[in-house]
């Protein structure tokens, strides 16, 4: 299933809104985001780095770890009333301007 960022933010908000506790504080969300990114990094290191998993460690899907990062990032955005589409557009505009001549472009096919 394909979701727009608006749909992702709504689905996360619908889920979190059913609990009295609501969203965690920004500091707690930052800690959770750091934790999830660390878990993703660990999985990447096991797959592509020099640190193989121990036999006792279960295999985790990189997609699952990336999904966890996206969930916490969405919680963060929702808790601060930030539209992820707008944040993405702002970042891409900045990157496309700042880095337009930074990398070697591929030859265009004719």
Secondary structure, 3 states (H helix, E strand, C coil): CCCCHHHHHHHHHHHHCCCCCCCCCHHHHHHHHHHHHHHHHHHHHHHHCCCCCCCCCCCCCHHHHHHHHHHHHHHHHHHCCCCHHHHHHHHHHHHHHHCCCCCCCCCCCC
